[in-house]
Amino acid sequence: MMTVKQTWQEKGYVCEPIPEGIDLLAEIEKLKKQKNAVLMAHYYQTADIQDIADIIGDSLALAQKAVGIQADIILLAGVHFMGETVKILNPDKKVLIPDFNAGCSLADSCQPDDFARFLAQNPGHKVVSYVNTSAEIKAMTDVVVTSTNALQVVNSFPKDEKIIFGPDRNLGSYINAQTGRQMLLWDGACHVHEQFSLEKIIDLKKTYPDAELIAHPECKHQIIVLADFVGSTAALLSHIGKSKAKRFIVATESGILHQMRKSFPDRELIAAPPIDSTCGCNNCNFMKLNTLEKIYLTLKYEWPEVNVAPEVAAKARRPIDAMLELSKNFAK
């Protein structure tokens, strides 16, 4: 759970102003070398952060690549729960994030005390938790999933297994529909994927009848039903390369469009619009809190640092390891 929301001043640091005209990219690279630091970034970061990152990916890829990483410092440009996951997998390393206020609406929708009561009220269930959760929630979980492997992980359980899935009701409903299961769902949702406008997407489909609608499974059911392809962030990126279509309406956080355009410059990509928007795109305001300036300061001062209580980390590590082991089997 993201409970620390200190500013630099509250922490006691007196930060010198960043010199005007400084080459931030060069200074960040210099600090990385000096401190043996690695910069990891999620696909939903801004283009400049993605381009300077040493490792980039979706939640599953970042978790996989964090295992055994060779660095003294890991700076995670993403949101708080991702930093926690990296710290759990690297307890002996210093893990930093550029802004402690970079939270997650999904993680915040599932508080530990509430989830513990929910589990107590529904005994006898295996607990499958989306990676978009705090370390405390993972500690109550049997196996963690990402949108990349959620279907396969759930299908690894016997058909009659009673399962609680949280916190994303949209992803859980999608899995139930695909598998015929009746998992008990926690009532949470991603504020970004909840906001796509069905009406505006239908209008786009009319304007561009040759366009494929590709959507993340965190989207609402109506968007999923309309979509030509549903998949994780990484799967959406991969699908564009496999599809014969030349135009795509992309229903997920707009940061991935940068990698899509870099990988497939001949494709036309249209950001699916949210209900209320002036720019026509859908951004995660938490992800976009990270900036090159903050990355520079974080490397310079080695703060904010992510820490997870050892007893929580030990419990949370087991379901993460279970996911990573299952993912190895899926790849075979």
Backbone torsions as a table, in degrees:
resi	resn	phi	psi	omega
1	MET	NA	133.8	-178.0
2	MET	-81.1	100.0	-177.4
3	THR	-109.6	-19.2	-177.7
4	VAL	-96.5	116.4	-179.3
5	LYS	-131.7	50.6	-177.9
6	GLN	-80.5	149.3	170.1
7	THR	-90.9	169.2	177.9
8	TRP	-58.8	-39.4	-178.3
9	GLN	-66.8	-42.7	179.3
10	GLU	-63.7	-32.0	178.6
11	LYS	-70.7	-21.0	179.9
12	GLY	104.0	-0.2	178.7
13	TYR	-81.3	139.1	170.3
14	VAL	-108.6	100.0	-175.5
15	CYS	-85.4	127.0	172.8
16	GLU	-67.8	142.5	177.3
17	PRO	-57.1	142.1	176.0
18	ILE	-65.8	124.7	-177.4
19	PRO	-55.3	138.0	179.7
20	GLU	-65.1	134.4	178.0
21	GLY	82.7	5.5	-179.7
22	ILE	-63.9	143.8	175.3
23	ASP	-85.4	92.1	-174.9
24	LEU	-59.7	-41.4	-178.5
25	LEU	-61.6	-44.2	-179.9
26	ALA	-66.6	-40.5	-179.0
27	GLU	-68.2	-37.9	177.3
28	ILE	-64.0	-44.1	177.9
29	GLU	-61.5	-40.3	179.7
30	LYS	-63.6	-44.8	179.9
31	LEU	-65.4	-38.0	178.0
32	LYS	-60.2	-42.5	-179.4
33	LYS	-70.1	-42.0	-178.9
34	GLN	-62.7	-36.8	-172.0
35	LYS	-105.7	6.0	-176.6
36	ASN	51.2	55.1	-176.7
37	ALA	-110.0	148.4	176.2
38	VAL	-118.9	134.6	177.6
39	LEU	-102.9	117.3	175.5
40	MET	-105.8	141.6	-178.3
41	ALA	-139.4	141.7	175.3
42	HIS	-82.9	154.9	179.1
43	TYR	-58.7	-18.4	-176.8
44	TYR	-89.5	3.6	174.9
45	GLN	-74.5	165.9	178.0
46	THR	-67.1	160.6	-174.1
47	ALA	-59.3	-39.2	-177.8
48	ASP	-65.2	-35.4	177.7
49	ILE	-72.7	-40.9	177.4
50	GLN	-58.7	-40.0	-174.5
51	ASP	-72.1	-25.1	-179.5
52	ILE	-95.2	-9.0	-176.3
53	ALA	-68.6	145.5	174.3
54	ASP	-80.1	-33.6	-179.4
55	ILE	-133.7	130.2	179.4
56	ILE	-132.8	146.2	179.9
57	GLY	174.5	-177.5	172.8
58	ASP	-86.5	-173.5	-173.8
59	SER	-61.0	-41.3	-179.4
60	LEU	-66.3	-47.1	-178.4
61	ALA	-61.7	-40.9	179.8
62	LEU	-65.3	-39.9	178.0
63	ALA	-65.5	-43.5	-180.0
64	GLN	-63.6	-43.9	-176.3
65	LYS	-76.5	-15.8	178.8
66	ALA	-76.2	-19.9	-177.5
67	VAL	-69.9	121.2	176.2
68	GLY	69.2	23.2	-177.4
69	ILE	-64.7	139.6	-176.6
70	GLN	-95.5	90.5	178.2
71	ALA	-166.0	158.0	174.7
72	ASP	-86.7	-32.3	-179.0
73	ILE	-127.1	134.6	173.5
74	ILE	-116.8	118.3	176.0
75	LEU	-103.6	118.5	-176.3
76	LEU	-104.1	110.2	174.6
77	ALA	-88.3	94.8	-177.6
78	GLY	-168.5	-135.0	177.8
79	VAL	-122.6	173.4	-166.1
80	HIS	-60.4	-43.3	-177.3
81	PHE	-63.0	-30.4	177.2
82	MET	-67.2	-40.5	175.9
83	GLY	-61.8	-40.2	177.1
84	GLU	-61.2	-44.4	-179.6
85	THR	-60.2	-44.4	178.6
86	VAL	-63.1	-40.4	179.3
87	LYS	-65.7	-41.0	178.7
88	ILE	-60.9	-37.9	-179.8
89	LEU	-81.2	-14.5	-178.4
90	ASN	-136.1	65.4	-173.8
91	PRO	-64.2	-21.4	-178.1
92	ASP	-92.3	2.4	-178.2
93	LYS	-111.5	155.7	175.1
94	LYS	-84.3	121.2	-179.4
95	VAL	-111.3	127.3	-177.9
96	LEU	-120.4	151.4	168.6
97	ILE	-130.9	149.3	-174.4
98	PRO	-69.6	-23.4	-176.0
99	ASP	-152.7	118.0	179.5
100	PHE	-66.0	-18.8	179.8
101	ASN	-81.3	-2.4	177.2
102	ALA	-78.2	86.4	-177.8
103	GLY	-98.4	-150.1	-177.7
104	CYS	-156.5	127.5	-179.0
105	SER	-62.4	-34.3	177.8
106	LEU	-66.0	-49.7	179.8
107	ALA	-61.6	-41.1	-178.8
108	ASP	-68.8	-23.0	-179.4
109	SER	-76.8	-8.2	-175.2
110	CYS	-128.5	86.7	-179.0
111	GLN	-83.2	144.4	-173.7
112	PRO	-54.6	-45.8	-178.8
113	ASP	-63.3	-41.5	179.6
114	ASP	-65.9	-42.3	-178.5
115	PHE	-68.3	-37.9	177.9
116	ALA	-61.7	-40.5	177.1
117	ARG	-65.6	-40.6	179.1
118	PHE	-60.9	-42.9	178.6
119	LEU	-66.3	-39.2	179.5
120	ALA	-65.7	-32.7	179.2
121	GLN	-77.2	-15.0	-177.7
122	ASN	-132.1	67.9	-176.7
123	PRO	-70.6	164.6	175.0
124	GLY	82.0	15.4	-179.9
125	HIS	-110.6	143.1	164.5
126	LYS	-73.8	144.6	-176.6
127	VAL	-110.7	118.1	177.3
128	VAL	-113.2	117.8	-177.6
129	SER	-115.8	136.9	173.9
130	TYR	-64.9	149.0	-178.7
131	VAL	-62.5	-21.8	179.0
132	ASN	-76.3	60.5	-179.3
133	THR	-144.4	161.4	177.5
134	SER	-72.9	165.8	177.8
135	ALA	-60.8	-34.3	179.6
136	GLU	-63.9	-38.7	177.8
137	ILE	-69.4	-42.7	177.5
138	LYS	-58.8	-34.1	-179.9
139	ALA	-66.3	-18.1	177.7
140	MET	-98.1	9.0	-167.3
141	THR	-108.7	149.3	175.1
142	ASP	-85.7	-40.3	176.8
143	VAL	-151.7	137.2	176.7
144	VAL	-89.6	150.3	176.2
145	VAL	-133.6	159.6	167.2
146	THR	-116.0	173.6	178.2
147	SER	-66.1	-22.2	178.8
148	THR	-68.8	-40.5	-171.5
149	ASN	-116.6	4.4	-173.2
150	ALA	-57.8	-45.7	-179.8
151	LEU	-60.2	-45.1	-177.3
152	GLN	-68.2	-39.1	178.8
153	VAL	-64.6	-46.6	179.8
154	VAL	-62.4	-39.9	179.0
155	ASN	-69.5	-13.2	176.9
156	SER	-75.3	-14.9	176.5
157	PHE	-85.7	151.6	174.8
158	PRO	-55.5	150.5	-176.3
159	LYS	-59.4	-30.5	-177.2
160	ASP	-94.5	8.1	179.9
161	GLU	-68.1	132.5	175.2
162	LYS	-82.9	125.3	-173.0
163	ILE	-128.3	136.3	166.4
164	ILE	-101.3	130.1	180.0
165	PHE	-121.8	130.2	177.8
166	GLY	-152.4	165.8	-0.6
167	PRO	-100.7	0.8	-172.1
168	ASP	-89.4	109.8	-178.5
169	ARG	-67.9	-31.2	-179.4
170	ASN	-69.8	-46.9	175.9
171	LEU	-63.0	-41.5	178.2
172	GLY	-62.3	-42.0	178.6
173	SER	-64.8	-38.8	177.8
174	TYR	-61.8	-44.8	179.7
175	ILE	-64.8	-42.6	177.3
176	ASN	-58.2	-43.5	-179.0
177	ALA	-66.3	-37.1	-177.4
178	GLN	-76.0	-29.1	-173.4
179	THR	-106.4	-13.6	-175.5
180	GLY	75.9	11.2	179.1
181	ARG	-84.2	171.6	176.6
182	GLN	-128.7	59.6	178.2
183	MET	-61.3	145.4	175.1
184	LEU	-83.4	123.2	-169.4
185	LEU	-106.0	135.2	167.8
186	TRP	-73.6	144.7	-172.8
187	ASP	-93.7	73.1	176.3
188	GLY	-127.0	166.1	179.6
189	ALA	-158.8	156.1	176.4
190	CYS	-83.0	126.7	-175.8
191	HIS	-64.4	-26.7	178.6
192	VAL	-72.6	-53.4	-174.3
193	HIS	-73.4	-18.1	175.0
194	GLU	-74.0	-19.9	-167.8
195	GLN	-94.8	-0.3	179.0
196	PHE	-65.6	138.2	-177.4
197	SER	-90.9	115.2	177.5
198	LEU	-61.1	-42.4	-178.1
199	GLU	-63.0	-44.1	-179.6
200	LYS	-68.4	-35.0	177.4
201	ILE	-67.7	-40.6	176.7
202	ILE	-61.0	-40.3	177.3
203	ASP	-62.6	-40.7	178.2
204	LEU	-63.9	-39.4	178.8
205	LYS	-63.9	-35.3	177.2
206	LYS	-69.3	-39.4	-179.7
207	THR	-70.0	-37.3	-177.9
208	TYR	-124.0	74.8	-175.7
209	PRO	-63.0	-18.8	179.6
210	ASP	-87.4	-4.3	-176.0
211	ALA	-81.3	138.9	171.3
212	GLU	-87.3	135.1	171.2
213	LEU	-92.0	117.9	177.8
214	ILE	-115.2	133.9	-169.6
215	ALA	-137.2	147.7	174.2
216	HIS	-79.1	143.4	-178.0
217	PRO	-69.6	-2.5	172.2
218	GLU	-79.6	-7.6	178.8
219	CYS	-69.9	161.4	177.2
220	LYS	-64.0	158.4	-175.9
221	HIS	-55.3	-40.6	-177.2
222	GLN	-61.8	-36.2	178.5
223	ILE	-71.2	-41.5	-179.3
224	ILE	-61.0	-42.9	-178.8
225	VAL	-64.0	-36.7	-178.3
226	LEU	-77.0	-22.5	-171.7
227	ALA	-68.2	146.5	173.4
228	ASP	-82.7	-26.7	178.4
229	PHE	-149.1	137.1	179.0
230	VAL	-122.7	131.3	179.5
231	GLY	-171.9	170.8	177.5
232	SER	-63.8	172.4	179.0
233	THR	-55.2	-48.1	179.7
234	ALA	-65.2	-36.8	-179.8
235	ALA	-67.5	-36.9	177.3
236	LEU	-63.4	-42.7	177.7
237	LEU	-60.6	-46.3	-179.4
238	SER	-65.6	-38.9	-176.8
239	HIS	-60.7	-37.6	-179.0
240	ILE	-58.0	-38.0	178.8
241	GLY	-71.1	-23.9	-177.7
242	LYS	-92.8	-24.6	-175.1
243	SER	-76.1	151.2	175.1
244	LYS	-83.2	-12.2	-179.4
245	ALA	-68.7	154.0	178.5
246	LYS	-110.7	-9.5	-177.9
247	ARG	-132.5	137.2	-176.0
248	PHE	-137.3	137.6	169.2
249	ILE	-99.4	120.2	-169.4
250	VAL	-107.3	113.3	-179.3
251	ALA	-103.0	77.3	169.4
252	THR	-161.3	-179.1	-178.2
253	GLU	-57.4	137.5	-166.9
254	SER	-70.3	-13.1	-179.6
255	GLY	-59.1	-30.7	-178.1
256	ILE	-67.5	-20.0	-179.1
257	LEU	-60.0	-29.7	179.4
258	HIS	-62.8	-47.9	178.9
259	GLN	-68.0	-36.0	178.2
260	MET	-62.3	-43.0	-179.4
261	ARG	-70.1	-35.5	177.3
262	LYS	-67.0	-41.2	-176.4
263	SER	-77.9	-33.3	-174.7
264	PHE	-134.7	72.2	-175.9
265	PRO	-65.2	-15.9	-179.4
266	ASP	-87.5	-4.6	179.8
267	ARG	-94.2	146.5	174.0
268	GLU	-96.0	126.1	-175.7
269	LEU	-118.5	127.9	-178.8
270	ILE	-119.4	122.8	178.5
271	ALA	-72.6	126.1	176.4
272	ALA	-63.7	130.6	-173.9
273	PRO	-83.7	146.0	173.3
274	PRO	-80.1	175.4	-177.8
275	ILE	-62.3	-49.2	179.9
276	ASP	-113.4	112.0	-177.8
277	SER	-159.8	142.0	172.7
278	THR	-105.1	-20.5	-177.0
279	CYS	-99.0	-11.8	178.2
280	GLY	81.2	6.4	178.6
281	CYS	-123.8	171.6	-175.4
282	ASN	-128.0	107.0	-176.5
283	ASN	-107.6	149.1	170.0
284	CYS	-86.8	112.4	-177.7
285	ASN	-64.2	-25.5	177.2
286	PHE	-71.1	-47.9	179.1
287	MET	-59.5	-37.5	-175.1
288	LYS	-80.7	2.1	172.4
289	LEU	-68.7	-25.7	-179.3
290	ASN	-76.4	137.7	-179.9
291	THR	-138.8	164.9	175.9
292	LEU	-61.9	-36.8	178.6
293	GLU	-61.1	-43.5	179.7
294	LYS	-68.5	-37.0	177.2
295	ILE	-62.5	-42.5	177.5
296	TYR	-59.8	-50.2	-178.9
297	LEU	-64.3	-38.6	-179.5
298	THR	-63.9	-43.0	176.8
299	LEU	-66.8	-38.6	-178.0
300	LYS	-65.9	-46.7	-174.9
301	TYR	-99.0	-7.4	-178.6
302	GLU	55.1	48.6	178.1
303	TRP	-159.0	144.1	6.7
304	PRO	-75.3	137.3	178.8
305	GLU	-103.9	135.7	179.0
306	VAL	-90.3	127.9	174.5
307	ASN	-131.4	143.9	177.7
308	VAL	-125.5	131.5	179.6
309	ALA	-53.5	132.7	-174.3
310	PRO	-53.8	-40.2	-178.6
311	GLU	-68.6	-33.9	176.5
312	VAL	-71.8	-44.0	-179.1
313	ALA	-60.5	-39.9	-179.4
314	ALA	-63.2	-40.4	179.4
315	LYS	-73.2	-37.9	-177.7
316	ALA	-73.2	-25.8	-178.0
317	ARG	-66.1	-35.9	-175.2
318	ARG	-60.1	-50.0	179.0
319	PRO	-69.0	-27.3	175.4
320	ILE	-69.2	-45.4	177.0
321	ASP	-61.3	-37.8	178.4
322	ALA	-61.2	-41.9	177.7
323	MET	-63.8	-46.7	-177.3
324	LEU	-63.8	-36.7	178.5
325	GLU	-69.4	-42.8	177.4
326	LEU	-62.6	-38.9	-179.5
327	SER	-63.3	-33.8	175.0
328	LYS	-61.3	-42.3	179.0
329	ASN	-65.5	-37.5	-179.8
330	PHE	-64.9	-31.8	-176.5
331	ALA	-74.3	-16.9	-176.7
332	LYS	-75.7	NA	NA
